[in-house]
Amino acid sequence: MKFSQFYAPSTKETPKDASLPSHIFLVRAGFIEQIGSGLYNFLPLGKRVLDKIRAIVKEEMDKAGAQEVNLSFVTPASLWQESGRYNVFGKELLRFKDRKENDFVLGPTHEEAMVSLVKNKITSYKQLPLHLYQITWKFRDEARPRFGLLRCREFLMKDGYSFHKNEEDLTREFDLMYETYSRILQRLGLNFRAVEADSGAIGGSGSKEFMVLAKNGEDDILLCENCDYAANIEAAKRAKKTCNKERPEANFASKFHTPNIKSIKELADFFRIDEFYTIKAVVKKAIYENESKLVVFFIRGCDDLQEVKAQNACKALELMDADESELLNAGLVPGFIGFVGLKNIDFYLDKELENEKQMIIGANEKDYHLVGIDVVNLNQDRFKDLVEVKENDCCLKCGGKLRKSKGIEVGHIFKLGQKYSKAMNAHFLDENGKTQAFYMGCYGIGVSRLVAVAIEASHDEKGCIWNQTLAPFTIDIIISNIKDEEAFKFANQIYQQLQDLGIEVLLDDRNERFGVKMNDFELMGFPYALVIGKGLQNNEVELIQRENLSKEIIKTDHVIENLKKKIL
């Protein structure tokens, strides 16, 4: 492609709302343009990268035995109502009516539509397993679209759905998709980790997220220094915390006067103990489909509540902070809440508190705490994993230290089990002639998001740095002086030879200053630039590698040979 004929409108201006390098550089370099809040057009450069990612995803999915389909972008609301998600998904689900007042949604995900596709068509275990996938545009009505392609409203996604006769075969496919996604990201040249994750609104279990490590990542992940354990902070687990400081002792549970002591630090200082031996209460307002209520979560004084875990524990749609007046109206005593004698309020305790001895908690009475409390004789269902795992906590698998890193989610795989098939009455006959609901898996990867992720993982202050797999062009031939006939002729000769070799090459034949052309090369981030300038008089050209901007002088009769070694 000749640059003089190519549509790539670059600019020096940084978008007003752009803060991340990928957002800034992709817009400035003319890969994408914003047309509305969270809405982007892909220009020729961006489309070339997008197509490359799509091709790799499709190739690996086909190799794994999945079959590509293409479902409607618009889904009847009746399918979402049938699954039970229509009223609980949240405002991110864009609902609308057509001219006949029929209800529809713009699909952010297609579990319901895919179940409908196979329902009453796959009727026997002999037709299983089946894995169908699509690579198509989706819409999620984000409240605050930001970060360019990383959090937009319309996005290209590969979503696949598998159907199985039992849990064992579902696990086999889940493991296969783990391997498939790993190969996709390896081929894309990205540094990633697969981490334990929360299933979120999609539901199910056996959830893993694929995170590309990047310092501007939106997610906190915890990685073990000694083994392969990795988890999103929302799902991370740890080895049970211990404390070697002296434990408080009381012959029997007693009520102590603790005037004006409301914080855990004040409480620990008052009794001259470590916060590890205290229990604090965190009160949240849990929002459900038709009601809201206060829920109390009890954790160690030295820990923090992980809200996603807490939300899952009480099965709420959302958790909100509760103000002091709401606590008082519910009969709670702010600063002095304990589970002993707590009535008419739902409460949960962190699993690590089970069977703990000699703890200090609130007495549900102003200015009083209970000392010497044993956490026993409570309903087992009250104990949940509630704490936020932190850096330097110990790994559940090997006991090693956990360290925190930043990551960007690019893929997510789930074991859905029978959640959707049961809700939508999607059945088959098993080996014994009995009716069974399908066991399902769900596998998503953000294709358009990966365009931005690649830049977050590889850029400098000048612009993008594409690896050869993803680059829209592998090499940029820059004619430093377009009026130099000899340089123009030689550049076109090299351009044609590289094209014949199947190398993606851009010939910058624009009537622009050399500085403008170099700035565009650095901004757009092609792996190599071949500069044809004054050195041609000595039968020399300059090869620049974008990654480190290193320069190499090459004799003109060795150009093709040299480039073939580097590129092919």
Buried (B, 14 or more C-beta within 10 A) or exposed (E): BBBEEBEBEBEEEEBEEBEBBBBBBBBBBBBBBBEEEBEBEBBEBBBBBBEBBBEBBBEBBEEBEBEBBEBEEEBBBEBBBBBBBBEEBBEEBBBEEEEEEEBBBBBBBBBBBBBBBBBEEBEEBEEBBBBBBBBBEBBBBBEEBBBBBBBBBBBBBBBBBBBBBBEEBBBBBBEBBBEBBBBBBEBBBBEBBBBBBBBBEBBBEBBBBBBBBBEBBBBBBBBBEEEEBBBBBBBBBBBEBEEEEEBBEEEEBEEBEBEEBBEBEEBBEBBEBBBBBBBBBBBBBBBEEEEBBBBBBBBBBBBBBBBBBBBBBBEBBEBEEBEEEBBEEBEBBBBBBBBEEBEEBBBBBBBBBBEBEBBBBBBBBBBBBBBBBEBEEBEEEBBBBBBBBBEEBBBBEBEBBBEBBBBBBBBBBBBBBBBBBBBBEBBBBBEEEEEBBBBBBBBBBBBBBBBBBBBBBBBBEBBBBBBBBBBBBBBBBBBBBBEBEEBBEBBBEBBEBBEEEEBBBBBBBBEBEBEEBBBBBBBBBBBBBBBBBEBBEEEBBBBBBBEEEEEEEBEBEEBBEBBEEBBE
